[in-house]
Amino acid sequence: MNDRIPSFSASSAFSVACPSVLPLSSILPEEPLLMMGAGPVPIPDAVAKANGVVINHLGSTMAAVIGQVKTMARYVFQTESKWVMGVAGPGSGAMEMAITNLAWKNSRVLSICNGFFSERMAEMARRTGAVVETLKVNDGTAADTVKVAEAIERFRPEIVTIVHGETSNTVWNRSLEAIAGVARAAGALVVVDAVCTLSTMPLPMDAWGIDAVITGGQKGLSSIPGVSLLAFSEKAWQRITARPVPPTHWCFDASLAANFWHNASYHYTAPVSGVLALHEALRLVCAETLERRFARHLRCSTALQAGVEAMSLELFVPKASRLNSVVGIKVPEGVTGADICAHISRKHHVEIAGSFGAPIVRIGQMGEQCREHHLFRTIHALGRTMVDLGVPVDLPAGVAALERSLSAA
C-alpha cells in the first residue's frame, strides 16, 4: 500500500483559478446609507455589539439569555402564554413555522388577503395540503369586519390568517381586534403577521384573543435580519401537540423547537450572535416602554406624512386605513419608483423602498428610523430627488410642515 501523501500543485490540482475579490470596504458606499425603507432598519450600537459575540449555544449563559428573551418578548407581544420562541430565519420563516404547525392536510384555512404578504400566508397554507379560501380585499383598503364574518359563517374555518400591517402596500387592518373576536366566537384560531407592527403599533395578543403572532427582528424591534420571533396561545399549542402527523418541516417543528427554547436542550445549532442581538433589541424596547414607543412612532410617522403631503405628493392609502410603520407615497406621473429609489440613494445616500406592484415608493417608520434627524434628512432628500427628476414639489413647505407637526406633538 502506498501511504505517501500526494503532492499538489496549483496547475495540476485545481482547474478553476482562485478569484481576486474586492474587500468589502471597496464594495460598500463611502458614506453609510440611511436605511429608511421597509426594512431592515438601522440598529442601535448595543445590538450591533451583541451581534459580534459568540457563546456556547447550549451553555448556562445562553440558557439565561433565552430566559430573558422570552420574558421580554412576552411583554412586547402582551401575552402571558408560555409558548414564545425564536426562529433562525426571516419573518417569513416565523410565518411558515406558525402555518405549518397549525395547518395540515384538509385543515380549513381562511386567508384575508389585501396584499403580497397576506397572500404569502395563503400560499404557505396551501402547501400544507389545507383547504384554503381567500377573502380578497380591494387594493389600498382594510379588511371589513362584516365581510369577514360572512366568510367565516359560510366557510367555517379552523384557522384565520390576517396581516396587521400589509407592508407591501402600507394598509393597516384597523379592525383586527373585531375580526379576531368574530373568528374566536366561531371557534377558529387567529394567526397574525405583525412583522412591521410589533412594538410600533398596539397589538395586545391576549386582550384581542390572537393565537399566533409573527414578527421579524429587523423591523420594529431594530435587531438584525435573520432571527425572528413568534408566540402561540395555549389553545394554539394544544392544536400543535394534537397534530395527527408531524409537520413536514423538521427545522420549523415547534415541538422540536421547544426543546431549545423551553428545555435548554438541542434542536439545531442556534444563531447565538443573532439571539444576543435580539436580547439587546428587546431590552431597549422594554427600557423605553411600549407606551412611549408607540407614541414616538405615531408622532414621527404623522410628521413624515404631513411633510410629504405639504410637498404636494400624495399618500397611497386613505388616512383611516393608513399604516404608520411603513408610509406609501404615490409615484408622480413621468417618473418610476425605480427612478426615485435609485436617485435618492445615489445622490443623497438615503435608501427608501419600491413596491410589490402598487404604484408607490415606501418610507419606513420602524424602530431606529423614527428619529427627528432622520426625518429631516429623508424629507429633504425626497424633495430634492423629485426636483432633480422634474417633479414639481414645494420642498420648503414640506420641511416646514414636518417641523410644525413635530413641535405640536
RARATA-V535517 format. One line per field, one symbol per residue. ss: DSSP state (~ for helix, > for strand, _ for the rest). Layout:
# RARATA-V535517
ss = ???
This chain:
# RARATA-V535517
ss = _________~~~~__________~~~~______>>_________~~~~~~_________~~~~~~~~~~~~~~~~~~______>>>>>__~~~~~~~~~~~~_____>>>>>>__~~~~~~~~~~~~___>>>>>>________~~~~~~~~~~~___>>>>>_>>____>>___~~~~~~~~~~___>>>>>____>__>__________>>>>>__________>>>>>>_~~~~~~~~____________~~~~~~~~~~________~~~~~~~~~~~~~~~~~_~~~~~~~~~~~~~~~~~~~~~____>___~~~>___>>>>>______~~~~~~~~~~~~_>>_>______>>>>>__~~~__~~~~~~~~~~~~~~~~~______~~~~~~~~~~~~~~_
